[in-house]
Amino acid sequence: MVILVPVHTWGQDSNSCHYLKKIQVEGAGKTRHTIILRELSIREGDCIPADSLEELAQLNRLRLMNIQLFNEVQVQWQPFLQDSIIMHIRVFERFPITPDPVVEFADRNFNVWWTEQNHDLRRINLGLALVHRNFRGNREQVSVMGQLGYTQKVGIAYERPFIDRQQKHGAGISFYGMQNREIAYRTDSNKLSFYRSPTHAMLRQTELSAWYTYRPQYASIHKLSLNYQHYWISNVIANKNPEYLGGGHLEDDILALNYLYKYNGVDNWEYPLSGTRIVGSFQQQFLLKNKSYQSKIYLQADRYWQAGKKWYLSLVFRGKFSFPFQQPYIFQKNMGYDYDYVRGYEYYVIDGAAFALLRSTFKRELVNAKIHLPIRYFQVVPIRVYPKIYADVGRAFNANPYNDYLYNKMLYSAGFGIDVITLYDIKLRIEYTFNALGEN
């Protein structure tokens, strides 16, 4: 919320310059003021044009919302003497320790679990992660988690976004271990083939990661990370697919060096409506026992526009290229995993070395409301609803397809849906899509 005292009440014209005498922060019981001031686009002593006050108030409100520590932020300009002003910021903090219950599908998405796996309850993961997102008031994150069900998993992570006084350099470390009694050992006809043992683990994996971040500006961040992974598979999986780890190996170690650059020049980092976002990464992986490697380049470019009052348009491009083309099965994940899929093809995967896809969405803001409650950490509950229509196109390349009939073909789809966004960045997405295969 932006509260603006009319400029004309200060006896100044629209071209006048107001000196920012002080920045006051209210409501930050846990968060250190230095963390809040780091995100602002202005500093005490700056000269602020009178006709930019409303725009700057809205900009800095969104900046503080994007660090995910507050449910609501209010910005107010207050006059101070003849030519000076005070910036008053009131924040409503989120509950810093989030008990994140893990109730997730082992499959790639809800459609696959419900239709192809007959909503088998054994394929659901149940667990609990405790995440402190504002440890010591410094935006440090500490998390521990345990998980049962389809995948048994334990993990711990720590990240500090700033380790220097200039608040530009950060670091983190994480460790987790997991095992499965059922895994996908091959892709056949653009579907994952699974094998399950009722008594023995088919896959065990441990990972240790450490990373360094450099954030010179508000919207830009560089991340350099080093990952060590140990894989173990049962001899059953190695017999079914000797190329799972390559060369029929039952165990191997992966050393990976990753570089990530992200420019987040959008209004809302969790659900953008305007602005530009660019994500680029390079990864170099080495299978130490198999003595093979993979180089991978990934690019994402998003553009969001406000097409009219409450109307919004977006274009999202994602692409990947990796080499060499001959890879062990664990390196062949391509299109159809995570967020890299053409909507309407949720049932399919296209393994291989490269893909490109483009998503377009046109939507309208139907509801934008706030519910006020007399409960700490839940004082303001936002509710936003966006009906939408969309169309996607994509293509993937697989040098060695195994009964793959979708590789190297243009994939099209279109559909309609609705997005709901609420407290703590919870998003509900419901879509109905028609694809070029005649399916819906």
N, C-alpha and C positions, 0 to 999 in steps of 0.2 A: 504494500500500500504506500502510495506517495501522497504526502500532505504538503501542499505548497502555499505559503503565505503570499498573497498577491504582491507583485513587485511594486505597483504604484503606491502602495501604502508606505513605502520607504522613501518616497520623494525622489525617485530616480527614474530616468527614462529607460527604454528597452535596450539601449546600447551601452548602458553604464556597466561598470565593472565592480563586483563586490569581492572584497578580500575575505577569504575563509579564515576567520579568527580561531575557530576551535571545532573539533569533531567530538561530539559527545556520544557515548554508547550506553544504552540502558538495556537491562535484561540478560546480559551475558554473565550469568552466574558461574558457569564452568569455563567458557571459552575465553582465552586470553585476548585482550584488546589488540595486541600486535598481530594476531591471526586475522582479525577483522580488518584492521587498517591495511594489511598486505593486499587485500582483494580490491580495494577502492581505486578508482581512476584519478582521484584528486588527493591532495595533501594539504595540511594546514599551511597557510601562507599563500596559497594559490589565488590568482585573480580569476573570478568566474563571471562571464558575461551574464547579464540579467536574463537575456532571452534563452539561455541554455540551462537554466535551473531545473525546469521540469524534466528535460531530457536526461540530465545528469543524475537526477534523483532516481528515475526509473532504471537507468543503466546500472547504477551501483546497487540498487535493490536486487536486480537479477543476478549480479555478480555474487552477492552474499548468499542468495538462495542456492546458487550452483555448487557451493562447497558442502552442501548436504548436512549442515549442522543445525538448521533452523526450519521450523514449520512455517514461519511468517517473518517478514522484515518490513518495517515501516520507516520511511525517511521523511524528515521534516526540516525545512529551512526556517531559521528564526533570525530576525534582525538584531544586530548588535552595533550600537553607535550609528553614525551617519552612513558610512560606506563599508561596513563589515557585517558578516553573517556568521551564524553558527549552524553546523550540520548536526542535526539530532537523529541518531539511529536507534530504533528500538527493535530488539530481536526477541523471538519466542523460540527458545532452544528445544531441540528434539531430545528425547531420552537417549543419553549417550551410549548405554549398553543395550544392544539389540539382541534379544533371544530369537534367532532366526530358526524356526523349525524347518527341517528339511523334509518335504514331502514332494518328491519329484519322480518323474518317469525315467526308467532306465533307457527307454528308447529315445530317438532323436526328437520326437514331438508327440503331442497328444493323439494326433490322427493315427500314427503308426501303432501306438499302444492300444488304442480303442478298437481299431479295425483289424490290423494284421496280427496282433498279439492277443486278441480277444479279451482285452482289459484284464489281463492276468495280474492279480494282486501281488504275486511273487516278483513282479518286475517293477515294484515301487520301492524307492529308497526312503527310509525313515531315519531321521537323525536330528541333531541339535547343534547349532553353531552359536557360540556367544561371541559377539563382536563389539568391542569398545571402539567407537568411531571418533572419540574425542578424548583419548587418554591424556591425563594431566593438562587438559585444555589446550593442547598444541596440535590438534587434528591428527595426532598419532593414532594408528589403528593396531589393535591387538585382538587376535581371534584364535579361538580353539574350537575344534569341531570333532564330533564322532558320529558315525553313520552305520546303520544296519540295513538289512534287506538285500536287494539285488547286488549292491556293491557295498562291501564293508570298507570303511575308510576312517582314518584319523589324521588330524593335521593341526598345525600351529603356524601362525604368521605374525610378523611385526613389521610395521612400516612407519617411518617418520618423514613427513614431507619436507621438513626444513631442519637442517643440522647446522646452519650458519646464521649469523646475525642479519645478513642481507635477505634471508629467506628465499634463496634460489636453488640450493642443493639439498637433496634428500637421499634416503637409502632405506633398504628393507631386506628381509630374509624370510624364508618360509621352508617348511618341511611337511611332507605328507606321505602316507603309505596306504595302499589299498589292495584288495584282492576280489576276484570274481569267480564264481562257479560256472558262469556262462559268459561267453564272449562271441563277437562276430569274427569269424576266422577267414571269411572270403566274401567278395561281392559277386553275385551271380544274377544276371539279367536286371541289373540296377537295383537289386535288393540285397540286404545283408543276410548272410547265412550264419546261423547261430548253432553252437553246440553247448549243451548243458550237462554237467555232472551233478548227481544228487549228493555226492559226498566229498568230492575233492575240488580244490581250486584249479581253475584253468589258466588264470593269469594273476601274477603278483607284480606290483610296481611300487617303487619308492622314488621320491624326487626331492632334491635339495636345490633351492634357488636363492640367489642373492642379486640385488640390483641397485643401481645408482640412477638418480633422476636429476635433471637440470631444468629449472623452470625460469627462464630469464624474464618472461613477460606473463601477463595474466592468462592469455589464451594458448600459449605455446609451451610444450614440454618435450624433453628428450629423455629417453630411458634406455640404459644399457644394462643387460642382464646376462648372467651366466647360470646355466641349468645343468644339473647332473641327474640322469635317470637310470635306474636299473630295472630291466625287464626280465621276468621269468615266465615261461609258458610250459604247460604240460606236454608230454610227448604225444598225447592225442592230437593236440592242436598242430604240433610240428609235423605229424604224419598227414593230417588233412590238408595242410598248406605249408610246405617246407619253406616258402618265401615269406612267411609271416615276419620273422626276424631276418630272413635271408640265409641261404645255405643250410637250412635245416637246424639252425642253432636253437637251443632251449633257453639260453640266457644271453643277454648282451647289455652293454652300457652305452648310453647316449650322452655325449657332451654337446651342448648347444650354446652358441653365442648369438644374442639377439640385440638388434637396435630398433627402437621404435620412436617415431616422431608423430606428434599429434598437435594439430591446430584446431582449437575448439572455439571458433568465432561465431557461435550461435547464441541465441538469446537464452535458451534453457538447455543445459547439457543433457538432461534426462529425457526431455520431450521437446525438441526444437521446433519452432515455427518460423523463424527467420534467421538468416545468416549462412555462413559457410563452415564446413568441417572437413578437414583433410587428415587422413591417417595413413602413414606409410611405414613399412617395416621390412627389415632384411634379417633373415635367420640362416645361420650356418650350423648344420647338424652333422655329427660324426658318430657312426656305429663303430665302436672301438674294436670288438672282436671280429665283426664281419668285414671291417676295413672298407666300409662304404660311406658315402657322404651325401648330403642333400643341401643345395642352396635354394632359398625360397624368397621371393619378393612378393609383397602384398601391398595393395593400394585400395584405399576407400576415399571417395570424394562425394560429399553431400552438399546440396544447395537447397535452401528453403526460402520461400517468398511469401509475403502477404499479398494475395491477389485482389483483395477487396476487404471491406469491413466484415470481419469474422470468416473470411475465406482464405485458404492457405494451399499452397502448391509446393511439392518437393520432388527432387530428383536425387537418387542415390545410386552411385556406381561402386561396384566392388570387383576386384580382379586379383588373380594370383598367377604367378609363373614360377615353376621350379625345375631344376635340372640336377643331374641327368634324368632322362625319362625312365630308365630302368631303376626301380626302387623296391625295397622290401615293402611288404603290405602295410606296415604301420606308418609308412611315409606317404601312402597313396591317397589319404583323405583329401577330397577336392571339393566338389560342389554337392550340397545336400546336407551339410553338417552345420551345426550352430546357426548363425544368421546368414550363412552364405548359400541361399537357395532361391529359386524362382518360385514365388507363391503359386500354389496350385500343383506343385510337384513335391509336396512334403513326403510322399510315399517312396520317393526314389533318391538314389545317390548316384553320382557319376564320379568314380575315382579317376585319378590321373594326375597330370602335371600342370594343367592350366585351366582357368575358367575366367569368364567375364559376364557380368550381369548388370542390368539397369532396371531400377524400380522407379515408377512415377506414381504419385498419390495426390489426389485433390480432395480436400475435406473442408468442413465448415464447423465452427464452434457453435454447439447447440446449448451447452450449459457451462457456465463459469461462475461457481458460487463458493462461498466459504461459510462453514458452520462453526459458530463460536461456542465453546464448551468451558465450564469452570473447572477444568482439569489440567494440572500442570503437564507439560509436554504434549497436550492434546488441545490447547486453547483454540487453535484454528485448524479446522479440517477442510482442505480444499477438495472440490469435486469439479472435474472438467470432463465434458463429453464431446466427442468429435465423430459424427458420421462421415464416411469416406467412400470414394471409388478409386480404383487403382488399376494399373496395367504394368506387367513385367516382361522382360525379354532377357534371354541368357544363352550362353553356349559354353561347352566344356570340351577339353581335349584329353584323350586317353590313348597313349601309344600302344598299350597292350590290353585291349578290352577283353573281358571274359564274359561272353554272351551279352555284351553291352550294346543296346540298340538306341541309346539316347546320346552317346558321345558324338561330338562334331556335328551336331544338329542344332538348328535354332529352336529354342523353346519359348513359347508364348503363353501368356495367361492374362486374365482380367477378372475383376471381381468387385465386391463391395463389402463393407464391414463397419465396425464402430470401435473406437478407442475410449477407454475410461481411465482417467488418471486421478489419484487421490493421495492420501496422507503417506508420508515416507516414501514417495516416488513409486508407489504401487501402481502398476499398469495392467489393465485387462484388455486384451485384444481379441476380438471375435471377427472372423472373416469367412466369406463364402466365395470360392474361386472357380473359374472355368479355365481349363487348360487346352492346349492344342491337340491332346490325345482324345478329346471328346469326353473327358472326365470332369466331374465337379464335386 
